[in-house]
């Protein structure tokens, strides 16, 4: 910085008055152009959003619903559904919802957001960068990022903090499945987040690096498997660049093999049937880009989870194959404002849409307590 300052000072001494005037004019033009660009980013949407109700859950007449857009710190425009109580008196507490990993806002996250709006919160369910109705960069689609998707939660907080009906000091987030890990990462980073709920969570960095049920494997085996995966995925990168396309990993397996593990059958029952199928959902269709796992393998999401000072509620199903992700994440958390709730008899996807098993009363009381 000192060198840069000296260089700028020496340059200014040598300027003629005319040159200085031209420079000032040029800087003014640049600032004007930037202001126009900023206005466009914040005020105009380049996204094509559906106007009809195309969710996998019924529309509630107890709340107002509208489409909104906002942009993250990288300039990616995100699409969201905003739900709010019919009658608003004063500033409301707000919650941003996303997940599951490979889903869209028309699935589980929208269901959670609508239900919480019925209970008095202003909520948004958003599509993460590169997925659903949200935008990307240079046409890239169907890819996730531990950094950018954590940022997506903070971008949602940016948006909510500036909504006229929201109290910016009463904002929480809720992450479902793979977005549970992203939500915890966001809570560790963003001090504006006052309360976090994670439901049926995955730690995507852990599962992509170690595979499922890593507690049954020795460290050397995991290391060898990880290197084999890296080699295969980087070879695919070379091929993707050569062809100018991205090979897809495939969504939930279809047709379903008879010997598929029970949790795969549970995924099929949600994503591939009328219950949860959506044409924009990656899991319902061709899945993520095959190379999607690379950045997650080297960037552990929960590194600073022990530094989260705000309140956290971890919810998981008793019979969920993913239960160990939630329980191990909870072990990292510190403080007396952290809670773990295990739902008797529930599997992983029960907490996607089973209204009898999703503990909305507990979620509501938790947010009411910490977003007051």
GUMI-447748 format. One record per residue: residue in one letter; x, y, z of N, C-alpha, C, O in turn. Coordinates in steps of 0.2 Angstrom, whole numbers, plus 5000, padded with zeros to 4 digits. Atoms other than C-alpha are relative to their C-alpha. Layout:
AXYZXYZXYZXYZ
...
END
This chain:
X500449945000500050005000500450065000500350114997
X499649945000501450125004500350014993500350074991
X499849995007502250094987499550034995499750074991
X500549975005500650124978499950075002499850114997
X500249934998500350284988500650054997500450104995
X499449965003502150354983499950004993500050064990
X500150005007501850304965499550054998499650094993
X500649965002500150394964500250085002500150124998
X499849934998500950554973500550034995500450084993
X499549985005502450564961499650014993499850064990
X500349995006501250544946499650075000499650104995
X500449944999500150684952500450074999500250114996
X499549955000501650804954500150024993500250084991
X499849995007502050784935499550024996499650044990
X500549995004500350824929499950074998500150125002
X500249945002499850974919499350025002499049975004
X500749994998498251064924499549974995499049954997
X500550025005497451014907500049925001499449895001
X500050074999497950834910499649985006499249935006
X500350024994497350834928499250014999498849975001
X500749995001495650904922499749944996499149924997
X500250065004495550764909499949945004499449905003
X500150054995495850644922499450005004499149955005
X500649994996494550714933499449984997498949954999
X500650015004493250704919499949934999499449904999
X500050075001493750524915499749965006499349925006
X500250034994493550474933499350015002498949975004
X500749984999491850564934499649954996499149924998
X500450045004491250464919500049935002499549895002
X500050064998491850304926499649995006499249945006
X500550014995490950334942499350004998498949975001
X500749995002489350384933499849934997499349904998
X500250065003489450224923500049945005499549905004
X500150054994489750114939499450015003499149965005
X500749994997488250194947499449984996499049954999
X500650035004487150154932500149925000499549895001
X500050074999487849974933499849975006499449925007
X500250024994487549964951499250005001498949965004
X500749995000485750024949499749944996499249924998
X500350055004485449894936500049935004499649905003
X499950064996486149754947499550005005499249945006
X500450004995485049804961499250014998498849995002
X500749995002483449864952499749974994499149974994
X500350035006483249764936500249925001500849915002
X499950075000483149574934500149984993499749994989
X499950045006483849474920499849935000499949904995
X500350074999483049314926499349994997498950044997
X500750025002481549234918499749965005499949905006
X500350044995480449184932499349984999498950014995
X500750025001478849084932499550045004499750075009
X500549964997477249174936499549955003499149985007
X500550044998476149024939500349965007500949965008
X499850034994476148924956500249934997499849894995
X499750065003477348774951500349965005500849925004
X499750044995477748704968499749935001499249924998
X500250074999477648524974499550005006499349945008
X500549994994476548584989499550054998499650094994
X500549955002474948674989500150075003500450085008
X499949934998474848864990499550015006498949995006
X500449984994474248935007499750064998500050114996
X500349945000472949065007500150055006499850105006
X499949964994473549125024500650044999500750085004
X499549955001475049215017500050034993499750004989
X499949975007475549325003500749974997501149965001
X499550035004476749264990500250044994499850074991
X499849965006477849354977500749984999501149955003
X499350025002479449324967500450065001500250125000
X499549954999480949424971500749984998500849924997
X499350015002482749434965500550045004500350105007
X499549974996484349484974500749984997500749924994
X499350025002486249474970500549995005500450025011
X499550014995487649404979500750044999500750084994
X499449965000489449474982500449994994500850034992
X499650025006490049394966499650034994499850014988
X500449975006488649484955499549954998499249964992
X500550055003487649324953499350015003499250035009
X500749994998485749354953499749945002499749894999
X500350054997484749244964499250015000499050075000
X500850005000482849204962499849975007500049925009
X500350034994481749174977499350015000499050064997
X500749994999480049154983499950045007500250015012
X500149964993479549284997499349985002498849994999
X500650014997478149235009500050045006500450055010
X500149954994477449355022499349995003498849974999
X500750004997475949355034499550054996499750104994
X500549965003474349425027500050075003499950125000
X500049934997474349565040500750015004500949975008
X499449994997475949645045499950075004499750125002
X500049944995476049765060500750005003501049965007
X499349984998477849835063500549954996500349924991
X499550045003479449755058500049935002499949915008
X500050074998479549565057500749975000501250004997
X499450055000480849435061500049974993499449954990
X500050035007481449355044500449945000500949945004
X499650065001482149185039500149994993499649994989
X499850025007483049135023500149935000500549905005
X500050075000482848955018500349984994500250004988
X499850035006483748845006500249935001500349915007
X499950074999484048665002499449964998498949994997
X499450044999484148515000500550014994500450054990
X499550005005485648494990499849964993499749904993
X500250025006485148474972499250014999498949994994
X500749985000483348534975499950074998500450114997
X500249935002482448694970499550035005499249995009
X500449964995481448824980499349985000498949995004
X500750025001479848744973499949935004499349915004
X500050074996480248584984500050025008499650065010
X500050004992480648575003500150075002499750095007
X499949944997481348745006499450054999499350095004
X500649965001479748834999499549975005499150025008
X500450034995478748715010500150035007499750065011
X499849974993479748775026499850075000499650095005
X500149935000479648955021499350025000499150065004
X500849985000477748955018499849995007499450035009
X500250024994477448865034500250055006499850075010
X499749954995478548985044499750074999499650115004
X500449945001477649135036499350005003499150055006
X500650014997476049065042500050015007499550035011
X499949994993476749075059500350075002500550085008
X499849934998477249255058500650034998500850094999
X499349985002478949265050499950034993499550004989
X499949985008479349355033500649954998501149955001
X499550055002480349215024500150014992499750034988
X499950015007481149185007500349935000500749915004
X499650075002481649014999500350024994500050044989
X499749985006482949044987500449944996500649894999
X499650055004483848944973500750025000500850084999
X499249985000485748944975500250024993499950004988
X499749995006486849004962500149944996500249894998
X499950055005486948914946499449945000499549904996
X500550055000485348814950499350034999499250095000
X500749985001483448824947499950074996500250074990
X500149935004482949004942500550055001500550104998
X499549954998484449084949500550004994500649964990
X499549995005485849144938500749975001500849935006
X499450035000487649104935500550054997500450114996
X499549965003489249164926500149964993500349904993
X499950025007489449144907499749934998499949894995
X500550065002488049014906500249945004499949895002
X499850064997488848894918499449985005499150035008
X500650024996487448794927500249935004500749905002
X500050064997487248644938500749985004500949935004
X499450004996488748674949499950035007499650085008
X500049974993488948704968500750025002501250004999
X499349974997490348794978499950015007499550045009
X500149994992490648784997500150085001499850105006
X500049934999491148974995499450044998499150075002
X500649965004489849044983499349985004498950035005
X500650024997488448944991499950025008499450035010
X500049974993488949005009499850074999499450105003
X500149935002488949175001499350014999499050075000
X500750005001487149144995499650025006499150065005
X500349984994486549145012500150075003499650105005
X499949934998487349305017499750054995499550104997
X500449955005486649385001499350005001499050055001
X500749994998484949335007499950045006499450085007
X500049954994485349425023500050074998499750115001
X500049935003485849575013499350024998499150085000
X500749985003484149575004499550015006499250065006
X500549994995483149545020500150065004499750095007
X499949944995484049675030499850074997499750125000
X500249945003483449805017499350004998499050044995
X500750005001481649745016499650045005499850045011
X500449954995480449875023499749975005499650005011
X500450034995479449755033500549955005500249925009
X499550054996481049665041500450045005500650105003
X499549984995481949705057500749974998500849914999
X499450035002483749685051500449975006500949945005
X499750034994484249635069499749945002499849915007
X500450064998483049485069500049964994499449944991
X500050045006483649385054500349935002500849935005
X499750074999483949195054500049964994499849994989
X499950045007484349055041499849935002499849915008
X500250074999483748885039500349964994500149974988
X499750045005484748755029499749935000499849905006
X500250075001484048585023500549964997500749984992
X499650055003485048435019500750034999501050055004
X499449985001486648485011500150085001500750105002
X500049934998486248665014500050025007500150075009
X499949994993486348635032500750015002500850065006
X499249994999488248625031500150074998500550115001
X499949935002488248785021499750055005500050115006
X500349964995487048865034500550015006500650075008
X499650004994488248825048500650044998500950085002
X499449965002489748895038499850075000500250125002
X500249935000488749055035499950035007500150095008
X500049984994488349065053500650025004500750065008
X499349994997490149055058500350064997500850095000
X499749945004490549195045499650065001499950125002
X500549945000489049315046499750015007499349985009
X500349994993488749395063499350035000499050055005
X500749975001487149475056499549945001498949965003
X500550065000486349295057499949995008500449975011
X500150014992485549285075499849935002499849915008
X500350074998484849105074500149964993499949984988
X500050055005485148955063499749935001499849915007
X500350075000484148795060500349964995500249984989
X499850055005484848645051499649945001499549915006
X500550065000483648505046500349954996500449964990
X499850065004484148335041500750014996500749994990
X499549975003485848405037500649954998500649905000
X499450035002487348345027500650055000500550115000
X499449965001489148405028500249984993500649934992
X499850025007489448405009500749994999500949954995
X499350005001491248435011500349935002500749905000
X499850074997491448275022499849944995500249904994
X500350055004490348165011500449994993500549944991
X499750005006491248214995500749985001501049954996
X499350024999492948195002500149935003500649895001
X499950064997492648035012499549954998499649895000
X500550045001491147955005499549995006499650025011
X500550024994489647885015500349965005500849925004
X499850044994489947815032500749995001501049945002
X499250004999491747865034500249975006500849955007
X499850024993491747815052500149925000500449895005
X499950075000491747635046500749984996500949924995
X499450015004493347655036500750035004500650075008
X499449974997495147685041500350054996500150064990
X499749935003496147845037500349984993500350024989
X499650015006497247765024499649984994499750004989
X500450025006495847685014499650064998499650074991
X500349945002494947855014500550044996500350074991
X499549965004496547945008500149974993500150014988
X499950035006496747814994499450014995499450034989
X500649995004494947834988499950074998499750084993
X500049925001495048024989500550014994500350054989
X499649985006496548024977499849974994499850004989
X500350035006495747904965499450044997499350054991
X500549965002494248014965500350074996500050094991
X499749945002495348164962500249994993500150034988
X499850015007496148084947499549994995499550024989
X500550015005494548034939499650074999499550084993
X500349945001493748204942500450054996500150094991
X499549955004495248304935500149974993500150014988
X500050035007495248184920499450024996499450044990
X500649985003493448234917500050074999499750104994
X499949935002493948414918500350014993500150064989
X499649995006495148394904499549984994499550024989
X500550025005493748304894499550064999499350074993
X500549945000492448444898500350064996499950084992
X499749945003493648574892500049994992499950034988
X499950025007493948484876499450004996499450024990
X500650015003492148454872499650065000499150074996
X500449944999491548624878499349995004498950035003
X500750024996490148534889500249985006500849965008
X499850034994490048474906499649945001499049935001
X500350064999489648294909499650005007499950025012
X500449994994488248274922500149935004500249885001
X499950064996488348154936499349955001499449905003
X500650044999486548094935499650025007500050025012
X500449984993485148134948499949935004500349895003
X500150064996484348004959499949944995499549954990
X500050065004484547834951499349984997498849985002
X500750025003483047784939500249964994500549994989
X500450034995482547654937500349985006501049975006
X499850024993482747604955500249935000499849884999
X499850074999483747444957499749975006499650005011
X500350034995482947314968500450005006500250005012
X499650004994484447304979500350075003500850075006
X499849934998484647494981500050015008499549985011
X500049994993485047544999499350045002499050074998
X500749974998483447605009500050084999499550114997
X500049935000484047785009500050034993499750084991
X500149995007484147784990499349994998499050034994
X500750015001482447714989499650065003499150085000
X500449944998481847865000500150064996499650094995
X499949955004482647984989499649994993499350044991
X500450015006481847904974499250025001498950054997
X500749994998480147914983499850075000499250094999
X500149924999480348104985500150034993499750064990
X499849965006481248164969499749974994499750014989
X500250035006480648044956499249984999499049954995
X500750015000478748034960499750075001500050125002
X500449945000477348154960500150045007500050105007
X499949974993477748184979500450064999500350115003
X499549955000479248294975500350024993500850064993
X499749995006479748284957499950084997499350104998
X500049945003480148454949500450014994501049984994
X499650005006480748494931500750045001501150024997
X499349965000482148614937500449975006501049995007
X499650034995482748504951500549954998500449914993
X499450045003484448424948499949935002500049884998
X500150074997484048274959499449964996499549904996
X500650035004482448244949500249984993499849954990
X499850005007483348254933500749974999500949925001
X499450025002485148244926500650015005501249995004
X499549994995486048294942500550064999500550104994
X499549955001487548404945500549994995500549934992
X499450015004489048424934500449955004500549955010
X499650054997490148274937500650025004500849995009
X499449974996491648384943499850045006500250075009
X500349964995490548464956500449995007500550045010
X499750024994491448374970500750035002500950045008
X499349984999493148444968500250055005500650045009
X499949954995493048604978499849985007500250005011
X500250024993492148524992500549955003500649965009
X499550054997493448384994500650045004500850015009
X499449974997494748514999499850065005500350095007
X500249944997493748645008499549985006498949995005
X500550024994492948585025499650055002499850115004
X500549954999491348675028500050025008499950085009
X500149994993491348655047500650025004500650015010
X499349984997493148715051499950055006500250045011
X500049954994492548865062499349995003499150045006
X500750014997490848795068500050015007499650035010
X499949994992491548805086500050075002500050095007
X500049924999491648995084499350034999499350095000
X500749975000489749015081499850025006499749985011
X500249984993489149125095499250015000498950005005
X500749995000487349145089499749935001500049885001
X500450064999485949015092500049954994499949974989
X500050055006485948845082499549955003499649925009
X500450054999484648715082500149944994500049964988
X499850065004485148545074499449955000499349925006
X500650045000483648435069500249944995500449954990
X499950065005483848255062499549945002499249945008
X500550064999482848095060500449945004501049935002
X499750064996483147945072500349954995500849924996
X499850065004483247825057500350034993500449994988
X499649975006484147945044500749975000501149975004
X499350025001485647875036500550065001501150045002
X499649945000486348055037500150025008500450085009
X500049984993486148065056500650025003500750075007
X499349984997487948065060500350064998500750095001
X499849935002488248225050499750055005500150095007
X500349954995487048315062500350005007500450055010
X499850014993487648235078500750025000500950055005
X499349985000489448265073500150085000500650115003
X500049935001489148445068499850035007500150085009
X500249974993488248475085500650005005500650045009
X499550014996489748405094500550065000500950085004
X499649945001490748555087499850065003500250115004
X500349944998489648685093500150015007500149975011
X499949984993489948785109499550055002499250084998
X500549964997488848875121499349975002499249924999
X500750034997487148855130499450024995498950014997
X500649995004486148915115500049964994499849984988
X500050055006486448765104499649945002499649915008
X500550054999485148625103500049944995500149964989
X500150065005485048445095499349975002499149965007
X500750034999483348375092500049944995500049954989
X500150065004483148195086499349984999498949975004
X500750015001481448155078499949925000500149894995
X500150085000480847975083499749984994499250004991
X500350035006480547865068500150034994499950004989
X499949965006481047995055500649984996501149974999
X499450015004482147955040500250064997499950124999
X499749935003483148085030499550044996499450104998
X500549965004481748135018499450015003499050055001
X500649984996480348135031500050075001499550105002
X499949934999481048305035500050044994500250104995
X500149965005480848365018499350024999499250084998
X500749985001478948365018499549975004498949985003
X500550044996478148255031499850055005500250065010
X500249954996477148385040499949975007499850015012
X500150034993476848265055500749995003500749985009
X499350014997478748245057500450065001500950065005
X499649934999479448415054499850035006499250055006
X500249974993479448495071499950084999500350125002
X500149935002478748665065499950045007500150105007
X500149974994478248705083500650025003500750075006
X499449994997479948685089500450054996500750104999
X499649955004480748785075499750075001500150125002
X500349934998479448925078500250035006500450085007
X499849984994479848935096500750025001500950075004
X499349995000481648925093500250074997500550115000
X499949935003481649075081499750065004500050115004
X500349944996480449175092500450015006500550075008
X499649994994481649155107500650044998500850085001
X499349975002483249205097499950064995500450094994
X500149955004482449325085499550055003499150085000
X500549954997481649445097500350065002500050115004
END
